[in-house]
Every structure is written in structure tokens, then in C-alpha cells.
Amino acid sequence: MTPRPPGRSPHPWTGPGVALLLALGLVAVTVSVVLGGPTVRLDDVVVSATPGSGNGPVVPDVLTLLVVDIATPALCVAAVAAVTAALCLHRGRWAPLALSGPALALLTVTVLLGKSVIPRSGPVVREMASDLGYYPSGHTATALVCAGLLAEIVSRKWPGRRRQAWAAAAAWTLLVAASLLWLHFHWLSDVVGSMFLGSLLLWLLLRWPLRLGPRVAPGADQGDASAVGPRVGPGVDPGVDPRVGPQRRHGDPSAGR
């Protein structure tokens, strides 16, 4: 059996397959919201099971309000922009902007487009307060995408912390979503649709088809010799690593001299 080339996905369909599933989930939730399908009935169940802002215990109310304030889209985007700028200045290259720039731009466009096209009111305020609706949840989508970008940056710079970084990103997104539902700031379908949207954006940018993650890796755009292995070319013995110099081979008569 021919060995699989390094870096190749174990299943060729994995990349586009995941993107397709996420897109189908987003479409299904969106259609259900627009047509008043099963997700709308589930929304009412969740609202009935949660207290809403000011109606529950004081401590959970204060903590969830704090989480929502921290997860304000403007603050999340500013945090990612600051980390990206610091990374660019530290390395002297602007390649990381090729990751965070498109992600934040696509996030803003898609969320605002959904809110402007789908006139949906919120659980507390039944009348539209502005021209923008509540679907999808901007807080949830922004928290997911921004946390995912920071997790990718951490994973590329410190590969040993990859699991912890992505686990923290997932935990933060779930915490923001739960806080929004607890306070009745959003319907459940608003939050779920945003999770599909944010996950799809991250997958398209980081995994398939663009794979922009390696741009933030240390040495990825600086020609790091240690990352690509020993140099092989004219006048260089392919069996000798020029970084450590020639080594004596077993059985070499000159080895005992």
C-alpha cells in the first residue's frame, strides 16, 4: 500500500464534507426561522424554562450580564485586532492579517446581512427596535469566530497547547450563548444559527479550502531552515546534514585514527 503523503487529510472528503454539513445546518435553521418551523416552537420552550433578565437569582444575572458585556462584538473584534497587530509588529510581517482580516470582514457582512434580511424580533422586545433583526446572534457569532481566531494563533505559535486553546474557545462560545438565553436577549435558534455560521466561516478559512492558519505559524513566511530540514543541492552529500557537519560512518578505516 502506498503511504499517504504527510499533511494530507485521512479522508479526501473531510474538508468539503464538514463545510457542506455546516452549511446545511445553517440553511435548515434559517428556513425554519423564516417559515416558523420546529425551531420556533423550541424557542418558546427555552424561554419558558429560563428566567430572563431581572427575574432570576441576583448572582447569575450579574454574571451573565458581565459575560454579555465582555462579548460585545466591538470588544471582541478589537481584541483580535490588537493580538494580530502585536503579532505582526513582533515578527515584522503582516501575513497574520491574511487570516484575521478576511474572517472579521466575512463575519461582519454575513451577520449584518442576515439581520437586515430577516425581520425577527427578540424574546423580550417583540417589536422591532431598529431595521436590524435578532437573527443571527451577533454576540454568539462574533464570540465564536474571534475566539477561534485566537485559538488558531495560539495553536500555531505553541502547538502543544492546541487542545487547551480550542477547548477554551468552545467554552467561551457556549458561555456567551447560555448567557444570552438566560437573559432572554436572544432566541435559541438565533444562537444555534450563529454557531453554524461562525463554524462554517472558520472551517472555510482555516481548514478547507483556504487553509490560512499556517500564515500565523512562527517562521512560516521567513524561510526557517530548521522547519524545512537540511539543505540538499550541488556539492552537498545528501546523507550528511550540513548543520552538524560530516560524521564518521561505521567501518570507516579512518575512524580509529
ChimeraX attribute file (.defattr): number of C-alpha atoms within 10 A of each C-alpha:
attribute: neighborCount
match mode: 1-to-1
recipient: residues
	/A:1	3
	/A:2	4
	/A:3	5
	/A:4	9
	/A:5	8
	/A:6	7
	/A:7	6
	/A:8	8
	/A:9	11
	/A:10	10
	/A:11	8
	/A:12	9
	/A:13	9
	/A:14	13
	/A:15	15
	/A:16	15
	/A:17	13
	/A:18	17
	/A:19	21
	/A:20	13
	/A:21	13
	/A:22	21
	/A:23	16
	/A:24	13
	/A:25	18
	/A:26	21
	/A:27	15
	/A:28	14
	/A:29	20
	/A:30	23
	/A:31	13
	/A:32	15
	/A:33	21
	/A:34	13
	/A:35	10
	/A:36	11
	/A:37	14
	/A:38	12
	/A:39	21
	/A:40	18
	/A:41	12
	/A:42	14
	/A:43	18
	/A:44	13
	/A:45	12
	/A:46	15
	/A:47	20
	/A:48	11
	/A:49	10
	/A:50	14
	/A:51	16
	/A:52	19
	/A:53	21
	/A:54	11
	/A:55	10
	/A:56	13
	/A:57	10
	/A:58	10
	/A:59	9
	/A:60	15
	/A:61	19
	/A:62	12
	/A:63	12
	/A:64	21
	/A:65	18
	/A:66	13
	/A:67	18
	/A:68	21
	/A:69	13
	/A:70	15
	/A:71	23
	/A:72	16
	/A:73	19
	/A:74	11
	/A:75	14
	/A:76	19
	/A:77	19
	/A:78	12
	/A:79	15
	/A:80	20
	/A:81	17
	/A:82	12
	/A:83	16
	/A:84	23
	/A:85	16
	/A:86	12
	/A:87	19
	/A:88	16
	/A:89	11
	/A:90	10
	/A:91	16
	/A:92	9
	/A:93	14
	/A:94	15
	/A:95	19
	/A:96	21
	/A:97	18
	/A:98	14
	/A:99	23
	/A:100	24
	/A:101	14
	/A:102	14
	/A:103	20
	/A:104	18
	/A:105	10
	/A:106	13
	/A:107	21
	/A:108	16
	/A:109	10
	/A:110	17
	/A:111	22
	/A:112	17
	/A:113	15
	/A:114	19
	/A:115	18
	/A:116	16
	/A:117	12
	/A:118	17
	/A:119	16
	/A:120	21
	/A:121	18
	/A:122	17
	/A:123	19
	/A:124	14
	/A:125	10
	/A:126	9
	/A:127	12
	/A:128	13
	/A:129	11
	/A:130	10
	/A:131	11
	/A:132	18
	/A:133	21
	/A:134	24
	/A:135	29
	/A:136	28
	/A:137	27
	/A:138	25
	/A:139	24
	/A:140	31
	/A:141	30
	/A:142	26
	/A:143	30
	/A:144	29
	/A:145	28
	/A:146	28
	/A:147	24
	/A:148	25
	/A:149	24
	/A:150	19
	/A:151	22
	/A:152	25
	/A:153	26
	/A:154	19
	/A:155	20
	/A:156	19
	/A:157	16
	/A:158	13
	/A:159	13
	/A:160	11
	/A:161	14
	/A:162	17
	/A:163	12
	/A:164	13
	/A:165	21
	/A:166	19
	/A:167	14
	/A:168	15
	/A:169	22
	/A:170	16
	/A:171	14
	/A:172	18
	/A:173	25
	/A:174	17
	/A:175	18
	/A:176	26
	/A:177	29
	/A:178	19
	/A:179	23
	/A:180	25
	/A:181	25
	/A:182	23
	/A:183	23
	/A:184	21
	/A:185	21
	/A:186	27
	/A:187	27
	/A:188	24
	/A:189	22
	/A:190	28
	/A:191	26
	/A:192	22
	/A:193	24
	/A:194	28
	/A:195	26
	/A:196	22
	/A:197	26
	/A:198	27
	/A:199	21
	/A:200	22
	/A:201	25
	/A:202	23
	/A:203	20
	/A:204	18
	/A:205	19
	/A:206	19
	/A:207	17
	/A:208	18
	/A:209	12
	/A:210	11
	/A:211	14
	/A:212	21
	/A:213	19
	/A:214	18
	/A:215	18
	/A:216	27
	/A:217	18
	/A:218	16
	/A:219	15
	/A:220	14
	/A:221	13
	/A:222	9
	/A:223	9
	/A:224	11
	/A:225	11
	/A:226	10
	/A:227	10
	/A:228	9
	/A:229	10
	/A:230	15
	/A:231	15
	/A:232	13
	/A:233	8
	/A:234	7
	/A:235	6
	/A:236	11
	/A:237	12
	/A:238	12
	/A:239	10
	/A:240	14
	/A:241	15
	/A:242	13
	/A:243	11
	/A:244	8
	/A:245	7
	/A:246	11
	/A:247	10
	/A:248	9
	/A:249	9
	/A:250	7
	/A:251	8
	/A:252	8
	/A:253	9
	/A:254	8
	/A:255	10
	/A:256	6
	/A:257	4
